[in-house]
């Protein structure tokens, strides 16, 4: 019998003896209201958590409580039965707990802040690193940084900033795939949404005790004038008491180099008592990223290379179609040239030719 199975039997016996609700037990024993649901779902558990739970059970089992514990002599058997029925009814009415997925269940996850659980993603939406054109320098730097982290060596948090649709998020996902292809299972990619940044400390607490190395990824990270979330992110990345766990690295993409709109920085400079200090406060978040990678709109030759790379990869080259002329026409309707525009053109071309992309 495995430890989770044995532990679940011990917990159920304790709940039966005490009448304690599952969520109450989880919160008091391990600060996790969904603990019992996760165990029933077959999720793993760390040795430290097992020890904490068993210590809680031992300290709170009827007959084992210390003499200083509050007396329950004033509670009749009938009152106790009523309370147990109320607790059971509330447990049944409560929404089903999301058990979440363990880090061993996959290589890519999405963090759900509302229930504080990880969802494994079976198929990641990404492109092969060989199809990323015109950003060779950025590819080399990010892959090398990611590989060092996977090897247990020092590595930097990375900020990929620049123009829209130039391959920032595509590179993060492709670099993760490249490193995991060379070293299977080396890294777990965990996406945290911009609006869930306030829950980042909770996520780091969850990952801190894991032996797996985790690459946190936030796409399109930026902050507005009234948003103070950036202050908590600064402390989590560098400067807080606990600091970033050794097994966690943070990658973010943004259209803004300093993660703040320019007019917000200019407003601080013009209205603050000490303009220099005010601006420093606003831009200091980006300094927490040791690796900065800039992305810029591509020229026409690079745009053609991206289009032709995609077309060749997906078998869309056709001697009856002047693919460059069509690509230029498409880019003019979009008003720009970028990897994203090239991909949108390829999707349109594949649809016209009746060929699936996959």
N, C-alpha and C positions, 0 to 999 in steps of 0.2 A: 504494500500500500504506500503510495507516494505521500510526501509531507503535506501538500495542499489538501489531499483527501482526508488524511488523519486530522489535520487542523480543522477542516470543515465539520467533521464529526464532533470534535471537542467544542467548537463554537455552538453547534446546534444543541448539544447537551446543556451547555451553559445558558443559552437562551431559553430552553425549556424549563430549566430550574429557576431562573430569575424572572422570566416574563419580559425581559428587555427586548425592545424592538431592534431589528437588524441594523437600521440606519444609525440608531443611537449607539449601538455596540461598536459599529465601524468607526464612528466619529471619536468615541471615547478611547477606544483601544489603539487606533492607528491613524486618527485624523482623516478618515476616508469613509464617508457615508455609504459608499458603494462596494465596500470590501467584500461582504458576504456574496453579493451578486457576482462579483468578479471571480471569486473562488468557485462558485457554482458553475460559472461559464468556462471553467477549466484554465483560468489565467494563472500564471506563475506568481511567485512571491519571494522576496529576498529573505535571507536568514535573519537579518536584523529585525525585520517586521514580524517574522514568526516568533522570535523571542519576546518582542514587545507585547504581542497578542497573548501569548501564554502567561506572561507575567501579569497582565491585566486580569485574565481569567482567574489565576491563582489568588490574586489580591481581592477579588470581588465575588468569589464563589461563596454562597451561604455557608456559614460555619467557619470560614477561613478569614473573615474580615477582622481587622484589628479592633481591640476593645474601645478605641477612641472613635469608632465609626458611629454615625448618628443612629439612634435607636429607632426601631420600627414597631415597638410594642403597642403604640397607639393605633395601629392599622389592623382592622379585623380581617378575618379570612374572606368575608363577603366583599369588603372594600377592595381587597387585593385582587379578587376574581374580576370585579368590575373594571379595575385599572388594566388588567391583562386583556380583557375583551376590547377595551377602548384602544389599547396599543395595537392589537391585532387588526382591528378595523381600519385604523389609520394606515397601517402598513399595506393593507390590501388596496386602499384608495390612492396611495401614493403612486406617482408615475413610475413605470418600470425603469430601473437604473440602467444606464448605459455601461456595460461591462468594459468596453474599450478593448484595444488590441495591445498585446505585449510587443516590445521592441524586437523580439525574435520572430514575430509574425510576418515581417516583410522588410523591405529596404526603403520604403517611402511612406510617409504618414502625413495626415492633416491634424492639427491640434484644434480641438473643440473646447473653447474656453468656458462656454455656458455649463457644461457638465464636467469639465476638466478631464478629458479623455482623448486618447489617440485613435485615429481611424487609419488602418492600413490601406494603402492604395495599390491595387494589384497591377494596374497599367498606368504609368506616368505619361502625361502628355509632353513629349520632348522630341527633339530632332537629334540625329547623330552628329557628333562633334565634327566629323569630316565635312558636313554640309555647311558649317559656319564659315563664311568667307569674309575677308577684309578685316578680321580682328585677330590675326595670328599672334600678335604680341600679348593681347589680353588673354587669349587662350593659354599660352605657355605659362604666364604668371599665375593664373588662377588654378590651373591643373597642378602646377608644382606646389603651390601653397596647400591645396587640398590633399595631395599625396603625402606631404610631410605630416599633416594632421592625422591622416589615416595610419601612418607609420609610428605614431606616438611621439613625434617630434614637435618642437615649438612651431606655431603657425599663427597668422594674423586674422582677425576679423576683417571682412572685405566689404567695401562699398563700391558697387558698380553703378556709375552715374552717367547721364548723358541723354542724347536725343531719343525720342520715342521710336520703338520698333527696330532698334539696332542690335538686338541679340543679347541683352543683358540677362534676362531671366532664362533664356534658352541656354546661355553659356553655363549658368549655375547648375541647371539640371543635367546638361551634357557632361560637365566636369565630374559630377557625382557618378553618373553612369560609367564614365571612362575609368575612374578610380576603382569602382566596384567590379568592373569587368576584369581589371588587372589583379585585384585582390577581392575575391567574392565575399560579400557580407561585411566588408570593412567599415562601411559608413551607413548610418540611417539618416535619410533626408527628411526633415520635419518642417512642414510649412506652417507658419503662424501668420494669420491675416493681420493687416494693419490695425484694424479696430480692436484686435485682441491683445495688443502689446501690453496693456495694463496687467494681463494675466501671466506675463513672461516669468516673473519670479516663481509662481506656482509651477510652471512647466520646468524651470531649472531645478526646483526642489525634487520633482518627479524623476528627472534625468540624472541627478547628482550621484545617486547610489548605483546607477547602472554601469556595467562593465563595457557596454557598447559605446562607441564614439558616434556622436550625433552632430549633424550639420543642420543648424536652424536656418531657415530661409524665409525672408519677408519680402514680398514683391511690392514695388511701388510705394516705398516707405517715404512719407513726408509729413510735415506738421504745419498747422496753421497758427495764426497769431494767438488765439485764445486757448490753444492746446498745450497743457503742461505735461503731457505724457512723456515728452522727450527727456524730462528731468529724471523720471524713474528709469528710463532706458539707459541713460548715461551711467547711473549707479550700478545697474545690472551688468553692463558690458565691462566697465573698468571703474574702480574707485569705491565700490561698496565694500562693506566688511567681509561678506562671504566671497564676493568676486565671482567671476564666471567659472563654472566647474571645468576641470582639466579635460573632461571628455566631451566638451561642447564648444563649437565654433559658430559664429553668427555671420551670415552673408545677407546683404540687403541690396536691392536695386532701387534706384530713384531717378527721376528726371532732373532733380536738383542736387548740385554738388554739395551743398551744406544742409540738405534736407529741409530747408526753410525757403519760402518765397522771397525773392530779392526785395520786394517792397516792404516786407516785414523787417528785414535787416536794416533797410534804409530808414524806416520809421524809428527804430530803436536808436539809430545814430543821431537822428535829428531831435529827439525828444528827451533822451536820457540825461541825467545830471552828469554822468561820466560816460560819454558815448563809446569810448574804447572798451570799457568793462561790459557795457550792455551788449555790444556786438560779440564780444568774446563768449558771453553766456549763451548766445544763440547758436554760434557756429561750433562750440566746443563738442557737441555731440558727434559731429563727423570726425573729430580727432580721435574718437574711440576706435575708429576703423584704421588699423595699421596699413592696410592695402587698399589704395584707391585706384580704380580702373575707369578711365574715361572712354565714352563711346560717342561717335560723331556721325552725322549723315554721310553716307557713302557717295563716292563719285560714280559716274556712269559705268566705267569699266568694272568696278566692284559689283555694281548692281547687276550687270550682265553675267558676271561670274557666279553670283548667287542664283540667278534664274536658271542658268544653264546647268549648274550643279544639281539643283532640284529636278530639272527636266530629265537629265541623264539618269539620276537615281531612280526616278519613278517611271522610266520608259516612255517619256512624253515627246522625245525628239522626233520630228516629222519633217521630211524633206519638202513637203508641200506648204509648210508654214514658216514664215520668216519670224522666228521666235523673238529676235532682238527688236524688230519693228513693233511687234505686238506688245512686248514688255515696255518699250518707251511710251507707246500710246496709253498703256495702263497706268504708268507712273504719272503721266500728265493729268489724267483724270483724278488722281489721288493728290496731286500737288507736291509730291515728295518721292525720294528714292530711299528705300531702306530694306532690311531683311524682311520685315513684316509685309511691306508692299509687294515684295517679290513672292512671298508665300501666298498672298491673296491672289496674285496673278496666276500662280501655278494651280491653285484650287479652281479658278475659273477655266483655265486651259484644260485641266483634266476633266472637268465637267463637260466641256464642249466636245472633247474627244471620246467621252463615254468610258473613261478609264478610272477605276477606283484608286485612291491613294492609301497604301497600306502594305 
